[in-house]
Amino acid sequence: MKLKFLSLALISVAAGCTTTNVEDGTYYLDAVNRVLDPGGFPASPFVNMTRGRIQMWSGNELLSVPVGLPIDSLERGQNFDAAAGLFRGQTTKGLSDPNEIPIGRMAFQLKNAPTQVGSATLNNNTLAWLPASSTIGWDWSYGKADPNLYGSPDSMAFSYVDFNGETYKDTMSVAPIFGIITFPDSISVSHGCTITYQHPIPNDSIGIYFMGYGEDSSFFVTRPDTGSIVFAPNQLPVDQFESDDFIVYLYRWNWSTRTTPSGKKIGIYSSMETDGQYIPIKP
């Protein structure tokens, strides 16, 4: 899995259908940073997510990114008082991935500083407060890794008690499962391939990562979330002398906001990632 993580660290991707081009600027307040990049306070707003972790990009690093590469702006120009995040994985058979324990995180701040609340709960799990220098590195936030955090296929419930005198709860949609994913027996370099999955979301998009072992074989693309992904031969860069197969992963992201009765703004981020499927390559 190290190869996958290092490869994705070079890519910044879109959440849903909302994209913007790379540019400088402060896009969101630190409460969101601490949910997406725990232990990285303060951090750059440019993000790339894999398995519940975020790679943060500095302005200098962005100079090496291809011009026009879409990135997630996380609702540019808005400030947030709190944030919640749910990071999940599924197998290609549509089940929760036993190798990827779901992660839930929440963060709060007052007057531009991290703050504690009476309690923070996600999918009926009470999240632990993790102060600076916590042993798992999720500083200034509430967090937990637990199979019970997985919740329903397409929604999550979160709540907090006594955030500056307010108690709030909500249930909302999150990046849902793909269901059963059907891969071809092999990927033909000359004919392309088609991947299908059970649960498309109209007017949304997904990410697909092909990890190969040749120098120019790995690549990441976003495609419309239609339930069928077709790759033409010229869309499958393959070093036939080094790659015998691809490992294929599918991703979903979801970003939304809530405004509470007292006017606090909450940013909610979620992701769904599949386990890797090995597919042989043939001419």
N, C-alpha and C positions, 0 to 999 in steps of 0.2 A: 504493500500500500504506500510505501514511501515514494515510489516512482510517480504514483498518481498525484499525491499531495504536492510534490515539487513541480509537476507539470501544471497543475491548476493554479499554482502560485503565480504563474506568468500570465494568467488570464483574468480579466474582470468582466462580469457577466450581468445581464439584465434581469430584473425581477418582474415577473409578469410581462406585460406589454409596455411598461413605462421605461423608456431609455433616454439617455442624453449623451452627448459627446463629452470626452474628457476635457475638463477645464478646471482652473483653480477656483477655490471658494469654500466657505464654511457652510455646509449643507444642513447640519442638524446638531442639536445640543448633546451634551455628554451622556445623558441617560440612555440614549440609543447606542452610543459607542460602547457603553459598559455591558449592554446586552449582547451586542454583536462581537465585541472584542474584549472580553473580560480580562482584566489585568493590564490593558493597554491605555489606561487613562492618563493624560488626554491622548487622542489619536486622530489621525487623518481621516477625512470622511470617505475616502475611496476604498471600496470593499470588494472582496471576493470570498465566497463561502464554500467550504467543503467540510462535510461531516461535523457540523456544529461549530467550526472554527472559521475565523475571518482573517484574511490577509489584508493588512492596511497598506495603502500605497502613499508614499510621499510624493511631493511635486517633482523631485528629480527622477524618481523611478518611473513616473508617468511619461517622462520624455522618451522612454524606450518603447512605450506601447504604440502599436500601429495607429496611425491617424484615423479618427472616426470610429474607433472601437467603442461600442455602447457600454455604459456602466450604469449601475443602479444609483440614482440620485437620492433615494430615500426622501422624497418630497422636499426638494430643494427650497431653502429659504425659510423653513418652518422650525420653530423651537418646540421642544417637548419637555414636559415635566416628569414623565415616566415612560418606561418602555417595557414590553414583554416579548419574549422570544421562545419559540418551540422548534426544536431541530429533531427531525425523525428520519428513519430509514425503513425501507421495505425490501423484501426479496423479490426476485423476478416472478415468483409464484403468487405475489399479491399479499403475502403475510408480513407481519412485523419482522424486522431483521434481528435475529438473536445475537448477531455479532456487533450490532450498533445500538447501544442503550440510548433511548431518547434523552435529550437534554432540555430542561426548562430553565429560563432565567427571567428575572425582573429587576428593574433598577429605578430609583427615584432620586429626585434632587430638588432642593429649595435654594434660591438665591445663588444659583450656579455652583452648588456644592452637593456631593452625594449625601443622602440622608436615609435614615432608617424609618420603617413604619411598624405598626403593631404586629402585623403578619402579612405575608404574601403567599397566595395559593394559586396553583395552576393544575387543572384537571384533578381537583380534590387532593393534591399533594402540597403539603406545606413546604415551602422552599426555605433553605437555611440562609441566614445572614452571613455573608463572607466579607469580613473587614479587610483592610489593607494587609498584604503579606499573608493571605490565607494559604493553606498548604496546597490547594489545587490551583491557585493563581487567578481565581475569579474575584478580583478585588472590588470592593464598594458595590456589591450587588447581592441579590438573592439568587441562589441556584441549586440545582439538583440534577443528578443523572440517575434515572430509575425507570425500569420497564413500565411501571404503572403510569408514567407521564404520557404514554402514547396516546391515550384517549380515543375518541371516535375517529372514523376515517377522514372526516372533513371539517371538524370544528374543535374548538378548545374553550374551556371555561377558566377565567382567571378572576381573582379578587384580591383586594387589599383592605386592611383595617387601619384607620387612624393615620392617613397621609395628610399631615397638616390639618387634622380635624375631620377629614372626609373618609368615609368608608364606601367602597364601590365594588360592584361585580358585573361581569358581562360574559356572554357566550357569543362567539363569532367564528366565521369561517377561517380556515387555514389551508395551507398548501395540502391538497388531498392526496390519497393514494392513487397510484396508476392502475391498480388491479393486476391481473395476470398479463405479463408481457410475453409476446411471441416473437422469437428471433428466428432468422433463417438458420439452416444447418451449417451453412458456410457463407462467406462473403466473397462474391465474385468480383475481381478487379475489372473484368471486361463487361460485366452486366449490371453491377450495382447490387443493391439489396433493399429490402423493405422490413421495417420493424413495426409491429402493431401492439396496442395495449387497450385494456378494457374501458377505462374511464377518462375520456377526453373532456376538456373544459372549453366550450366555444369562446372565441375571441380572446384567448390567452395564448401563452407560448411556453415551451419547455426548453431545457438544455440537454444536449446529448454530447457525451465525451467518449471518444474512441482513443484508447490507449494502446499504441503499438510500440514495438521495440526498435524499429528503425529510426534513424535520425530525423526523418521528416514524416513519420507515420502518425504520431499523436495529433489530435486536433479536437477542437470544441466548437459546436455550432448551436444556435437557437433556431427552433422551427415552430410553426403554428401548432397549437395543441389540438390536433384533429383526431388522434387515435391511430394515425398511420403516418409513418415517417419513411419517405422514399429517398434513397441516395442514388443518384446517377453515377456511372463509372468515373466521370471526371471530378466527382465530389468525394472520392475516397483516395486520398494520397497514401500510397503504400510503397515502402522500400522492400521490394520482393526478395532482396538478398539478405535482409535482416529480420523481417517480420513473418512469422508463421501463423499468427492469429492476432485478433484485436480483443481487448477487454472493453466492453461497452457499459456505460452508466447513463441513467436518465435522472434529470433533476427538475424540481419545481420550486418556485419561490412565491411568497405572497406578502404583500406589504399593505397595511391599512392603518387608519387612525380612528381614535375615539376622543370625544370631548365630554368630560364628566359634568354633572350638574353644577359643580362649583367652578367650572371653566378650565380645569386641568386638561392638558392635551397629552394623550397617550399614543405612542407609536407601537404597532404590533407587527412583528416579523416572524415568518415561519418558513420552513423548508421541508422538502421530501426528497430523499435520494435513494436510488436503488442499489442493491449489491451489484458486483461486476459479473458480467456474463462473457465467458470465453467463446469466441467464434473463430473457427479456422478460416484462413484466407486461401482462395484458389485463383488461378488465372482467369 
